[in-house]
Amino acid sequence: MKEERIAQSKVTRRSQITIPKKVQDKLGKIKEGDYILFFEDNNRICIRKGELIEASSKR
C-alpha cells in the first residue's frame, strides 16, 4: 500500500489538534458538535466522521 501524507497537525499543550482543511474536505462537512471516530487497523489509527453509538448497559 502506497502511503501519502495529505496534512499534518501539531498537538497543543492540552493534547488537542486542529483537523487540517484537506482532511476536513475528505471527511465531508464537519461542524461544531460532530463526532470524529478513531479506529485501529493493523497498527494504524484511522479517523472517520460519524455518530457516537452508546454502549449497551449491562444488567
C-alpha positions as CSV (number, residue, x, y, z in Angstrom):
1,M,0.0,0.0,0.0
2,K,1.4,3.4,-1.0
3,E,1.3,5.9,1.8
4,E,0.7,9.6,1.1
5,R,0.7,12.2,3.7
6,I,-2.0,14.8,3.0
7,A,-1.7,17.0,6.0
8,Q,-0.2,17.4,9.5
9,S,-1.3,19.0,12.7
10,K,0.6,19.9,15.9
11,V,-0.6,18.8,19.3
12,T,-1.3,21.6,21.8
13,R,-0.4,21.6,25.4
14,R,-3.8,20.2,26.2
15,S,-3.3,17.3,23.8
16,Q,-5.7,18.8,21.2
17,I,-5.2,19.1,17.5
18,T,-6.9,21.1,14.7
19,I,-8.2,19.0,11.8
20,P,-6.5,20.3,8.7
21,K,-8.7,21.7,5.9
22,K,-7.6,19.0,3.5
23,V,-8.7,16.3,6.0
24,Q,-12.0,18.1,6.7
25,D,-12.7,18.2,2.9
26,K,-12.1,14.4,2.6
27,L,-14.3,13.6,5.7
28,G,-17.1,15.8,4.5
29,K,-18.7,18.9,6.1
30,I,-17.5,19.0,9.8
31,K,-19.2,21.3,12.2
32,E,-19.1,22.0,15.9
33,G,-20.6,19.1,17.8
34,D,-19.8,16.5,15.2
35,Y,-18.0,13.3,16.3
36,I,-14.8,12.1,14.9
37,L,-14.3,8.4,15.4
38,F,-10.9,6.7,15.8
39,F,-10.2,3.2,14.7
40,E,-7.2,0.9,14.9
41,D,-6.4,-1.1,11.8
42,N,-3.2,-3.2,11.5
43,N,-1.3,-0.9,13.8
44,R,-2.6,2.3,12.2
45,I,-5.0,4.8,13.6
46,C,-7.8,5.8,11.2
47,I,-10.3,8.6,11.6
48,R,-13.9,8.8,10.3
49,K,-16.7,11.3,10.7
50,G,-19.6,9.5,12.4
51,E,-22.2,9.3,15.2
52,L,-21.5,8.2,18.7
53,I,-23.0,4.8,19.5
54,E,-23.7,4.4,23.1
55,A,-22.5,1.1,24.6
56,S,-25.4,-1.0,25.8
57,S,-25.8,-1.0,29.5
58,K,-25.2,-4.3,31.4
59,R,-27.7,-5.5,33.8
